[in-house]
């Protein structure tokens, strides 16, 4: 009997590791990205766009962030398929129609991708927030988000965020009253 129980225990899959958690509040990540975009682009588009970008991290403005471990796949697919009809698995994504950011929170995903680029949940969220800002304040459509222009811009700001805040050790700026959380 003992041998049987031991065999069952050894054959059972290991329990899944706890999901990764963001080190910074989403509003702080959005604030950092919006400030940088404003510095580079917003001021050239006029005071209204600049003011909107600088107010983008206000409480009512931040799109919800749904993580994979707590989001049914059908919810993700329903939100994302209007933009990418062929999607069949969870990914980091900003859904324009649902105004929701979906984020992988599997730590091993970032460990695997981090071998070459040192990616993290935080810079992935920064990337998706760039897409949100492109649509909300810079005149991009959902169809535009798949273009080289939109992706290139998101990658550039993601990389900048990673270098400054994830690898560089700075805390991102936060709206008044928020703490960055570490």
C-alpha positions in Angstrom: 0.0 0.0 0.0 2.8 2.4 0.9 4.5 1.7 -2.5 1.2 2.5 -4.3 0.7 5.8 -2.4 4.4 6.8 -3.0 4.0 6.0 -6.7 0.8 8.1 -6.9 2.5 11.0 -5.2 5.5 10.9 -7.4 3.4 10.7 -10.6 1.2 13.6 -9.6 2.2 16.8 -11.3 4.0 19.4 -9.2 1.8 22.2 -8.1 2.0 25.3 -10.3 4.2 28.0 -9.0 2.5 31.2 -7.8 1.9 33.7 -10.6 4.2 36.6 -11.0 3.0 39.9 -9.7 3.6 43.5 -10.9 6.2 45.3 -8.8 4.6 48.7 -9.7 1.0 49.9 -9.7 -0.4 50.0 -13.2 -1.2 53.7 -12.8 2.5 54.3 -12.2 3.5 52.4 -15.3 1.0 54.3 -17.4 2.1 57.6 -15.9 5.8 56.9 -16.8 4.9 55.9 -20.4 2.4 58.8 -20.9 5.0 61.3 -19.7 7.7 60.0 -22.1 5.3 60.0 -25.0 4.2 63.5 -24.2 7.8 64.6 -24.0 8.5 63.1 -27.4 5.2 63.5 -29.3 2.5 65.1 -27.4 3.9 68.6 -27.2 4.1 68.6 -31.0 0.4 67.7 -31.3 -0.7 70.7 -29.4 -1.7 71.6 -25.8 -4.9 69.6 -25.7 -3.1 66.3 -26.6 -0.3 67.2 -24.2 -2.7 67.8 -21.4 -4.6 64.6 -22.1 -1.4 62.5 -22.1 -0.3 64.1 -18.8 -3.7 63.3 -17.3 -3.9 59.7 -18.8 -3.1 58.0 -15.5 -6.1 59.6 -13.7 -8.2 57.0 -11.8 -11.0 57.0 -14.4 -8.6 56.7 -17.3 -6.6 53.6 -16.6 -7.9 50.6 -18.4 -8.3 47.4 -16.3 -5.5 44.9 -16.4 -6.6 41.3 -16.5 -3.9 38.7 -15.8 -3.9 35.2 -17.3 -4.1 33.3 -14.1 -7.4 34.9 -13.2 -9.0 35.4 -16.6 -11.0 32.7 -18.3 -9.7 32.1 -21.8 -13.2 32.7 -23.3 -13.1 36.2 -21.8 -9.8 36.9 -23.5 -10.9 35.5 -26.8 -14.1 37.4 -26.8 -12.3 40.7 -26.2 -9.4 40.1 -28.6 -11.0 38.4 -31.6 -12.5 41.7 -33.0 -8.9 42.7 -33.6 -7.3 39.4 -34.2 -9.8 36.8 -35.4 -7.3 33.9 -35.5 -6.1 34.2 -31.8 -6.4 31.0 -29.9 -4.3 31.4 -26.8 -3.7 34.1 -24.1 -1.1 36.7 -24.8 -0.2 40.2 -23.7 -2.7 42.4 -25.6 -4.6 45.7 -25.5 -8.2 45.1 -26.6 -9.6 48.3 -28.1 -13.2 47.2 -28.1 -13.2 46.1 -24.5 -10.7 48.8 -23.3 -8.8 46.1 -21.3 -5.2 45.1 -21.1 -4.5 41.4 -20.9 -1.2 40.4 -19.3 0.6 37.0 -19.0 1.5 36.5 -15.3 3.4 33.3 -15.7 6.8 33.9 -14.2 8.4 31.3 -16.4 7.2 33.1 -19.5 9.3 36.1 -18.6 12.2 34.0 -17.5 12.3 32.3 -20.9 12.0 35.5 -22.8 14.3 37.3 -20.5 17.4 35.3 -21.5 17.9 37.6 -24.4 15.8 40.7 -23.7 15.3 40.7 -19.9 11.6 41.2 -20.4 9.3 41.6 -17.4 5.6 42.0 -16.6 6.2 45.7 -16.0 7.7 46.5 -19.4 5.1 44.2 -21.1 2.4 46.3 -19.5 4.2 49.5 -20.6 4.1 48.1 -24.1 0.3 47.5 -23.9 -0.2 51.0 -22.4 1.5 52.5 -25.4 -1.1 50.9 -27.6 -3.8 52.3 -25.3 -2.4 55.8 -25.5 -2.0 55.4 -29.3 -5.7 54.8 -29.6 -7.0 57.1 -26.9 -4.9 60.2 -27.6 -2.9 59.8 -30.8 -5.6 58.9 -33.3 -4.7 55.3 -34.0 -7.4 52.8 -34.8 -7.6 49.1 -33.7 -6.4 48.2 -37.2 -3.4 50.5 -36.9 -2.1 48.7 -33.8 -0.8 45.8 -35.9 1.3 48.0 -38.1 5.1 48.3 -38.0 4.7 52.0 -37.0 2.5 51.2 -33.9 4.5 48.1 -32.9 7.8 49.9 -33.3 6.7 52.8 -31.2 5.4 50.4 -28.5 8.7 48.4 -28.5 10.7 51.6 -28.2 8.9 52.8 -25.2 8.8 49.3 -23.7 12.6 49.1 -24.0 13.0 52.6 -22.5 10.8 51.7 -19.6 12.7 48.4 -19.0 16.1 50.1 -19.1 15.1 53.0 -16.8 12.8 51.4 -14.3 13.2 47.6 -14.4 17.0 47.4 -14.9 18.0 50.9 -14.0 16.5 50.8 -10.5 14.5 54.0 -10.7 10.9 54.0 -9.4 8.4 55.2 -12.1 6.6 58.4 -11.4 3.1 57.9 -9.9 0.0 60.1 -9.8 -0.4 62.1 -6.6 -1.2 59.8 -3.7 -0.1 56.6 -5.3 3.0 54.6 -4.2 5.0 52.7 -6.8 4.9 49.3 -4.8 7.9 47.1 -4.9 
